[in-house]
């Protein structure tokens, strides 16, 4: 079972929900983890996720710690490049943790699409190897 952290700044939350709805066929077998308001927003749209703390209240730190413990397989973080927040350092650390721990990180929909397609392909190849 894959754990995928999904985060979206306010201006990108609707984009994240559309992305998840458009890719509902890959959601079975995936645990979505989301920070505070992102979790609330996607749950209101009928998408299940594990609700973490809001980003500014430690949610980014929670995800960073999970990455460091190898409990997160992918991060999709739809960021609004115009937003600079007081907790920006927490965001920087989360992004750095992805790089250091070799965790795929998508910060836009095109990259998220490629990461998901890569995951699907990788899982299919693993199944083929097991069945050989």
LUMVO-650048 format. One line per field, with one value per residue: residue number from 1; residue in one letter; chain; x, y, z of N, C-alpha, C in turn. Coordinates in nm, 2 decimals. Layout:
num <- c(NUM, ...)
residuo <- c(A, ...)
cadena <- c(A, ...)
nx <- c(X, ...)
ny <- c(Y, ...)
nz <- c(Z, ...)
cax <- c(X, ...)
cay <- c(Y, ...)
caz <- c(Z, ...)
cx <- c(X, ...)
cy <- c(Y, ...)
cz <- c(Z, ...)
//
This chain:
num <- c(1, 2, 3, 4, 5, 6, 7, 8, 9, 10, 11, 12, 13, 14, 15, 16, 17, 18, 19, 20, 21, 22, 23, 24, 25, 26, 27, 28, 29, 30, 31, 32, 33, 34, 35, 36, 37, 38, 39, 40, 41, 42, 43, 44, 45, 46, 47, 48, 49, 50, 51, 52, 53, 54, 55, 56, 57, 58, 59, 60, 61, 62, 63, 64, 65, 66, 67, 68, 69, 70, 71, 72, 73, 74, 75, 76, 77, 78, 79, 80, 81, 82, 83, 84, 85, 86, 87, 88, 89, 90, 91, 92, 93, 94, 95, 96, 97, 98, 99, 100, 101, 102, 103, 104, 105, 106, 107, 108, 109, 110, 111, 112, 113, 114, 115, 116, 117, 118, 119, 120, 121, 122, 123, 124, 125, 126, 127, 128, 129, 130, 131, 132)
residuo <- c(X, X, X, X, X, X, X, X, X, X, X, X, X, X, X, X, X, X, X, X, X, X, X, X, X, X, X, X, X, X, X, X, X, X, X, X, X, X, X, X, X, X, X, X, X, X, X, X, X, X, X, X, X, X, X, X, X, X, X, X, X, X, X, X, X, X, X, X, X, X, X, X, X, X, X, X, X, X, X, X, X, X, X, X, X, X, X, X, X, X, X, X, X, X, X, X, X, X, X, X, X, X, X, X, X, X, X, X, X, X, X, X, X, X, X, X, X, X, X, X, X, X, X, X, X, X, X, X, X, X, X, X)
cadena <- c(A, A, A, A, A, A, A, A, A, A, A, A, A, A, A, A, A, A, A, A, A, A, A, A, A, A, A, A, A, A, A, A, A, A, A, A, A, A, A, A, A, A, A, A, A, A, A, A, A, A, A, A, A, A, A, A, A, A, A, A, A, A, A, A, A, A, A, A, A, A, A, A, A, A, A, A, A, A, A, A, A, A, A, A, A, A, A, A, A, A, A, A, A, A, A, A, A, A, A, A, A, A, A, A, A, A, A, A, A, A, A, A, A, A, A, A, A, A, A, A, A, A, A, A, A, A, A, A, A, A, A, A)
nx <- c(0.09, 0.06, 0.17, 0.06, 0.13, -0.07, -0.09, -0.21, -0.20, -0.43, -0.53, -0.50, -0.64, -0.89, -0.79, -0.64, -0.83, -0.98, -0.78, -0.74, -1.00, -1.01, -0.82, -0.92, -0.92, -0.67, -0.67, -0.76, -0.61, -0.43, -0.31, -0.41, -0.26, -0.31, -0.27, -0.42, -0.64, -0.64, -0.70, -0.96, -1.09, -1.07, -1.20, -1.46, -1.53, -1.58, -1.35, -1.15, -0.91, -0.62, -0.62, -0.40, -0.23, -0.29, -0.09, 0.05, 0.04, 0.20, 0.17, 0.33, 0.57, 0.50, 0.46, 0.72, 0.87, 0.75, 0.84, 1.11, 1.11, 1.05, 0.79, 0.63, 0.56, 0.52, 0.50, 0.26, 0.24, 0.07, 0.16, 0.11, 0.28, 0.29, 0.25, 0.40, 0.47, 0.47, 0.55, 0.72, 0.98, 0.93, 0.81, 1.02, 1.19, 1.04, 1.04, 1.31, 1.35, 1.23, 1.40, 1.65, 1.57, 1.50, 1.23, 0.96, 0.85, 0.59, 0.51, 0.33, 0.05, 0.12, 0.36, 0.27, 0.10, 0.28, 0.43, 0.24, 0.17, 0.42, 0.44, 0.23, 0.32, 0.56, 0.46, 0.31, 0.52, 0.66, 0.47, 0.46, 0.72, 0.71, 0.53, 0.66)
ny <- c(-0.12, 0.21, 0.53, 0.84, 1.18, 1.46, 1.79, 2.13, 2.46, 2.73, 2.85, 2.64, 2.42, 2.33, 2.25, 2.03, 1.85, 1.81, 1.68, 1.45, 1.33, 1.29, 1.09, 0.87, 0.60, 0.50, 0.53, 0.32, 0.12, 0.30, 0.51, 0.82, 1.11, 1.41, 1.76, 1.98, 2.20, 2.12, 1.85, 1.87, 2.00, 1.81, 1.59, 1.69, 1.67, 1.40, 1.24, 1.02, 1.05, 1.06, 1.27, 1.52, 1.76, 2.11, 2.29, 2.52, 2.47, 2.26, 2.05, 2.03, 1.97, 1.72, 1.56, 1.58, 1.45, 1.19, 1.13, 1.11, 0.88, 0.70, 0.66, 0.77, 0.76, 0.92, 1.26, 1.50, 1.83, 2.09, 2.40, 2.75, 2.98, 3.24, 3.27, 3.34, 3.23, 3.26, 3.02, 2.92, 2.81, 2.56, 2.44, 2.45, 2.27, 2.03, 1.99, 1.96, 1.73, 1.54, 1.54, 1.46, 1.20, 1.07, 1.08, 1.09, 1.40, 1.61, 1.92, 2.04, 1.98, 1.84, 1.71, 1.56, 1.39, 1.24, 1.12, 0.95, 0.79, 0.67, 0.53, 0.34, 0.20, 0.09, -0.07, -0.25, -0.38, -0.50, -0.68, -0.85, -0.95, -1.10, -1.29, -1.44)
nz <- c(0.00, -0.09, 0.04, 0.00, 0.02, 0.01, -0.07, -0.08, -0.16, -0.09, -0.33, -0.50, -0.42, -0.53, -0.78, -0.70, -0.60, -0.84, -0.99, -0.83, -0.85, -1.13, -1.15, -1.01, -1.05, -0.98, -0.70, -0.53, -0.30, -0.22, 0.03, 0.12, 0.25, 0.42, 0.48, 0.73, 0.62, 0.35, 0.37, 0.48, 0.27, 0.06, 0.16, 0.19, -0.07, -0.10, -0.10, 0.06, 0.32, 0.53, 0.80, 0.87, 1.09, 1.04, 0.80, 0.89, 1.16, 1.22, 1.03, 0.80, 0.91, 1.03, 0.80, 0.69, 0.89, 0.86, 0.61, 0.65, 0.81, 0.62, 0.56, 0.37, 0.03, -0.20, -0.27, -0.34, -0.40, -0.46, -0.52, -0.47, -0.63, -0.56, -0.30, 0.01, 0.31, 0.67, 0.78, 0.59, 0.61, 0.71, 0.49, 0.31, 0.44, 0.41, 0.13, 0.09, 0.24, 0.08, -0.14, -0.02, 0.07, -0.15, -0.25, -0.47, -0.58, -0.67, -0.78, -0.95, -1.17, -1.40, -1.35, -1.13, -1.27, -1.43, -1.23, -1.10, -1.32, -1.36, -1.11, -1.14, -1.36, -1.26, -1.05, -1.20, -1.34, -1.13, -1.05, -1.27, -1.26, -1.02, -1.10, -1.29)
cax <- c(0.00, 0.14, 0.12, 0.09, 0.10, -0.12, -0.10, -0.24, -0.23, -0.57, -0.57, -0.48, -0.72, -0.98, -0.71, -0.60, -0.95, -1.01, -0.67, -0.77, -1.12, -0.97, -0.74, -0.98, -0.89, -0.55, -0.68, -0.77, -0.48, -0.34, -0.34, -0.38, -0.23, -0.33, -0.26, -0.54, -0.75, -0.64, -0.78, -1.10, -1.14, -1.09, -1.30, -1.59, -1.56, -1.60, -1.23, -1.09, -0.76, -0.58, -0.62, -0.29, -0.24, -0.27, 0.05, 0.11, 0.03, 0.29, 0.14, 0.44, 0.67, 0.45, 0.49, 0.87, 0.91, 0.71, 0.93, 1.24, 1.09, 1.02, 0.64, 0.56, 0.61, 0.51, 0.44, 0.20, 0.22, 0.03, 0.19, 0.09, 0.41, 0.28, 0.23, 0.51, 0.41, 0.56, 0.60, 0.79, 1.09, 0.88, 0.79, 1.15, 1.24, 0.97, 1.09, 1.45, 1.34, 1.19, 1.52, 1.74, 1.52, 1.47, 1.09, 0.91, 0.78, 0.53, 0.46, 0.23, -0.03, 0.19, 0.45, 0.19, 0.05, 0.40, 0.47, 0.14, 0.19, 0.54, 0.40, 0.14, 0.40, 0.65, 0.38, 0.28, 0.65, 0.68, 0.37, 0.51, 0.84, 0.66, 0.45, 0.75)
cay <- c(0.00, 0.34, 0.65, 0.96, 1.30, 1.56, 1.92, 2.23, 2.60, 2.76, 2.87, 2.51, 2.31, 2.28, 2.17, 1.90, 1.77, 1.76, 1.58, 1.32, 1.28, 1.24, 0.97, 0.79, 0.46, 0.46, 0.56, 0.20, 0.07, 0.42, 0.59, 0.97, 1.19, 1.55, 1.86, 2.04, 2.25, 2.04, 1.73, 1.91, 2.03, 1.69, 1.51, 1.75, 1.62, 1.26, 1.17, 0.98, 1.07, 1.07, 1.41, 1.56, 1.89, 2.22, 2.31, 2.62, 2.42, 2.14, 1.95, 2.01, 1.90, 1.58, 1.49, 1.57, 1.34, 1.07, 1.11, 1.07, 0.75, 0.62, 0.63, 0.84, 0.72, 1.02, 1.39, 1.59, 1.96, 2.19, 2.52, 2.88, 3.04, 3.38, 3.27, 3.32, 3.23, 3.26, 2.88, 2.88, 2.73, 2.42, 2.39, 2.42, 2.14, 1.92, 1.97, 1.91, 1.59, 1.46, 1.53, 1.38, 1.07, 1.02, 1.07, 1.17, 1.52, 1.68, 2.05, 2.08, 1.87, 1.77, 1.63, 1.46, 1.29, 1.15, 1.04, 0.85, 0.69, 0.59, 0.43, 0.24, 0.11, 0.02, -0.18, -0.36, -0.45, -0.58, -0.80, -0.94, -1.02, -1.20, -1.40, -1.51)
caz <- c(0.00, -0.10, 0.12, -0.08, 0.09, -0.08, 0.00, -0.18, -0.11, -0.10, -0.47, -0.58, -0.36, -0.63, -0.88, -0.64, -0.60, -0.98, -1.02, -0.76, -0.91, -1.26, -1.14, -0.91, -1.08, -0.91, -0.56, -0.45, -0.26, -0.18, 0.15, 0.10, 0.38, 0.38, 0.59, 0.77, 0.53, 0.23, 0.41, 0.50, 0.14, -0.03, 0.23, 0.15, -0.21, -0.10, -0.12, 0.19, 0.35, 0.67, 0.83, 0.96, 1.14, 0.94, 0.77, 0.98, 1.29, 1.23, 0.93, 0.71, 1.00, 1.04, 0.67, 0.68, 0.98, 0.80, 0.49, 0.71, 0.86, 0.50, 0.57, 0.26, -0.09, -0.30, -0.22, -0.44, -0.33, -0.56, -0.46, -0.53, -0.62, -0.51, -0.15, 0.10, 0.44, 0.79, 0.80, 0.47, 0.64, 0.72, 0.36, 0.25, 0.50, 0.36, 0.00, 0.11, 0.29, -0.04, -0.22, 0.05, 0.09, -0.28, -0.26, -0.58, -0.54, -0.77, -0.74, -1.04, -1.21, -1.51, -1.28, -1.06, -1.36, -1.46, -1.11, -1.09, -1.43, -1.32, -1.00, -1.20, -1.45, -1.17, -0.98, -1.31, -1.37, -1.01, -1.06, -1.38, -1.21, -0.92, -1.17, -1.38)
cx <- c(0.09, 0.08, 0.16, 0.04, 0.05, -0.15, -0.13, -0.26, -0.37, -0.61, -0.56, -0.56, -0.82, -0.91, -0.67, -0.72, -0.98, -0.90, -0.71, -0.90, -1.09, -0.89, -0.79, -0.95, -0.76, -0.56, -0.70, -0.63, -0.38, -0.40, -0.31, -0.36, -0.24, -0.32, -0.40, -0.65, -0.75, -0.73, -0.93, -1.16, -1.17, -1.19, -1.44, -1.63, -1.57, -1.47, -1.17, -0.95, -0.74, -0.55, -0.50, -0.32, -0.23, -0.13, 0.12, 0.11, 0.11, 0.26, 0.26, 0.55, 0.63, 0.49, 0.65, 0.92, 0.87, 0.80, 1.06, 1.23, 1.05, 0.87, 0.56, 0.64, 0.62, 0.46, 0.39, 0.17, 0.20, 0.05, 0.15, 0.21, 0.41, 0.27, 0.37, 0.45, 0.51, 0.62, 0.67, 0.91, 1.05, 0.86, 0.92, 1.21, 1.17, 1.02, 1.23, 1.45, 1.31, 1.32, 1.62, 1.70, 1.47, 1.32, 1.04, 0.82, 0.72, 0.47, 0.36, 0.16, 0.04, 0.28, 0.38, 0.14, 0.16, 0.44, 0.37, 0.15, 0.32, 0.52, 0.32, 0.23, 0.50, 0.58, 0.35, 0.41, 0.68, 0.59, 0.42, 0.63, 0.80, 0.60, 0.54, 0.81)
cy <- c(0.12, 0.45, 0.77, 1.08, 1.40, 1.69, 2.02, 2.36, 2.63, 2.77, 2.74, 2.40, 2.25, 2.20, 2.04, 1.80, 1.72, 1.66, 1.45, 1.25, 1.22, 1.12, 0.88, 0.64, 0.41, 0.48, 0.43, 0.15, 0.18, 0.48, 0.74, 1.03, 1.33, 1.64, 1.92, 2.08, 2.17, 1.91, 1.76, 1.93, 1.90, 1.60, 1.56, 1.71, 1.47, 1.18, 1.14, 1.01, 1.07, 1.22, 1.44, 1.70, 1.99, 2.25, 2.41, 2.58, 2.29, 2.03, 1.92, 1.94, 1.75, 1.50, 1.48, 1.46, 1.20, 1.03, 1.05, 0.93, 0.65, 0.57, 0.70, 0.80, 0.82, 1.15, 1.47, 1.72, 2.06, 2.33, 2.64, 2.96, 3.19, 3.39, 3.25, 3.34, 3.22, 3.12, 2.83, 2.79, 2.58, 2.36, 2.36, 2.29, 2.02, 1.89, 1.91, 1.76, 1.50, 1.44, 1.44, 1.23, 1.00, 0.99, 1.15, 1.28, 1.59, 1.81, 2.11, 1.96, 1.78, 1.67, 1.52, 1.35, 1.19, 1.06, 0.92, 0.74, 0.61, 0.49, 0.32, 0.14, 0.03, -0.09, -0.29, -0.44, -0.54, -0.70, -0.90, -1.02, -1.13, -1.32, -1.48, -1.63)
cz <- c(0.00, -0.02, 0.04, -0.01, -0.02, -0.01, -0.11, -0.11, -0.15, -0.25, -0.55, -0.53, -0.46, -0.74, -0.83, -0.64, -0.74, -1.02, -0.96, -0.82, -1.05, -1.26, -1.03, -0.93, -1.01, -0.75, -0.48, -0.42, -0.22, -0.06, 0.12, 0.24, 0.34, 0.50, 0.61, 0.67, 0.40, 0.26, 0.42, 0.36, 0.06, 0.03, 0.20, 0.01, -0.21, -0.11, 0.02, 0.20, 0.50, 0.70, 0.92, 1.01, 1.02, 0.92, 0.86, 1.13, 1.31, 1.12, 0.84, 0.79, 1.01, 0.91, 0.66, 0.77, 0.92, 0.68, 0.55, 0.77, 0.75, 0.51, 0.46, 0.13, -0.20, -0.23, -0.35, -0.37, -0.43, -0.49, -0.54, -0.52, -0.57, -0.36, -0.08, 0.24, 0.55, 0.81, 0.68, 0.49, 0.66, 0.59, 0.29, 0.31, 0.44, 0.22, 0.00, 0.15, 0.17, -0.12, -0.15, 0.06, -0.04, -0.30, -0.37, -0.53, -0.67, -0.72, -0.84, -1.10, -1.32, -1.45, -1.20, -1.15, -1.40, -1.35, -1.09, -1.20, -1.41, -1.21, -1.06, -1.28, -1.36, -1.10, -1.08, -1.33, -1.25, -1.01, -1.16, -1.33, -1.11, -0.99, -1.27, -1.32)
//
